[in-house]
Structure formats: structure tokens, C-alpha cells
Amino acid sequence: MSNLSFLDFRGRGGIVPSHKRKPHCSTISISMFLGIKLETWLTIIAIAVTMIASFIAIATSTCKNDQRWKLNQWGWLLTALTFVGGATAVTLAIRNEENVAPVPKVDAEASPATIMQPGRTDSSSGAFYLEIAASGRDSSPKAIQEGTFSPGHAFMIITVPTNHGPKEEAFGFYPRTENPLLVFVGTPGLLKSEFRQEPDISLIRMSKVSESIKRSITAEDRRNIYSLTDAWNSREYKFLTTNCIDFVDRTARAVHWRVPPRSPLQQPGEYVSKLKEMNDAPPDEYSLRVYNVDDRVTVYVNGTLIRTVNYMQDTGQFKLSLHSGDNSLELHLLNLVPNSAVSYGYQIRKNGSLITADSCTGCYNHKLFPVIEVWKKDFTLHVEGAQQ
């Protein structure tokens, strides 16, 4: 699928008239508590019928000679009907929300200029950016009256370069139902675009972002994020353990940002604030020194030759150009003179601290080697932290 027709790109500004605002499944609206939703009424009725049926079943039971209480035929019938009614109510509650269209799968290889639609622009251009944001809790009387009461929300925005300037794609993780009982115990979840056509609270949320962090990402990072969104489009939503914060947490991990610990009672703004604090520091930096070489050491990073160090040269400590995540470093020691000994030395540092080193002169008891690659050493260098 090469287009994102489901997206409606909008700015953070704009005011939606209060009479046009509609409740939205990112919020716990007042209708959830009053049971205005059909599935909520059905659930409440099912629970009430269960209690009444249980009382009637016990009241109409008979005591046999063995002194054990047994339900009579009416009690069994009422109990069976109650359980069937309760199961039906829950099923209706879930199915009622399943007609909400999830975000379609995205072709991450498609050209940004062809997949994007007009929308909110950004001051930067020519690069991919990831922004993770949180809107604050809104439990004011006005929000309750307008049906926009929210415990807070976390979501992510990807900025994509196009022929017409940078555009944005924004996603958040939601439950399919507004039934509070199902939201807490577990219900099917889905991803929704934060820039939607209908005049609901999405624009209000954008104007109430309390915390955010925005950093550049690579095209590979963007592909990783879309693979993640495809997986989360069918995840179960649980209010305390698999919610909108967990989605942005996995997004940050997918691009190798440093992430704070998660906790069930954590607020969206609290999480994003800590995420920003941890990634304000530069990404991990690695450096290498090669010295005491006899005859030659070649250095490869991610399969590319970056340095050739010849006889008795000393490179000094130099920075390695790495990407986020895992990088491969290879050192090759070569003997170029027949029947001669070899020597080498190297040091690898991470953020200025020495993490590994080795050196020797006349190695292996001055063993004489032919013209040969004496050894190859492989290292994996993991980089965490958002690109600045």
C-alpha cells in the first residue's frame, strides 16, 4: 500500500466549536461513567440481572435430606439466562467498537513525496524526525461538560520530507471500546491517526502538549517504526500495562533512544519528561586508537574500510562514525614480510572510558609468520541515545 489516504494532516492550532466536539476513545469521557454508551448500559443491566437472579435462585431453592442447598429448575434457568445475557453484553461491547477503522499497513519503502498528503509543516527540511509528545490531564468542569475529560495521552509524530516541504504522520494507541470495565481488564486495541477528519478533541490535545522530545532519525529508523505500528495495530489494550505510554516507549526503543523505567501508575507527561531528560545528553560515542603496528592493521566499520595503519604508526584516539543501535568493528592484523614477527596495539573507548584494549611486541613468543592475515578481531558497538 503506497498511500496514506487515512491521514489528515493538521496543525496544532485551530479551535473546534464546542457544539461540534465529539467524545473520542482516547479519553475517558463523562458518558463512560453515566453509561450513555449502549454497551455500557448492557453491561450494567447484565450485572444487575445477575444479582437479582442469584437472589431468586437462593430464595427458591429447596433443602434436601443431605442438608445441601440445590437450585430448583427456575433458579437454574434464571442463572443460565443471566450468564448468556452477560456474555452477549460483553460481546456487543467489543463488536460495537470493531467498526472503528485501524491505521492501514504502511509501505515504509514508498517515496515520501508520493505517500504524503498536505498537512502541518515543520521548520526543518530534508530529514526524518521523530517527536514523542504528551498532552496533560484535563479534568476541569468544562472538559467534563464538553465530554473531553482526559487522563492524559502520549503519542508520536514522524516528520517526512516531501517535494512540498516536511509533512507529519502522527499515531497514538487506543482501546477500541470506551467501556471502562473492558479498558481495565483488556480489550482489543488499535492505532489511530492523531490528525483525523472528524472535529473531535485531537486538535485540542495538540494545543495542550505539555512535554515533548524531537530528534532526527534515519530512513532505517522510520522503517523500524512502521514495522512496530503494524504489530501494535492488533495489540490488546490494558489501561495499566499496555497503553499509549507503552506504545511510545516501544517506539523510542525501536530507534535506540535511552528510555526510563515504566510503571503502571506512570502519567504520560511524567514518562515523556524523563525520556527527554535521558536523551538530552549526546548519543554514545566510541573512539579507537591503533599503535605499535608491525606490519599493518586495517579497520572496518559496518563492513567499510575506514583506516589503514602501517608499520609503527600511531593513530591516536579518533572518533568512530556510527549509527544508532548495533555497529560492527573489525580489526585485521596483516604480516607483509615473509618469516617475520608481528606486533600490535589497540584501545577502544566509550564516552571517554576505556572498555577494551590489547597490545604485544614480538607476539606469540616472536613466532615467525609468512605473508598472511594473522588475526581478525570483531567487536559490536551499541549506540544508545537520540541524535541531536
Order of alpha helices (4+ residues) and beta strands (2+ residues): alpha-alpha-beta-beta-alpha-alpha-beta-alpha-beta-beta-alpha-beta-alpha-beta-alpha-beta-alpha-alpha-beta-beta-beta-beta-beta-beta-beta-alpha-beta
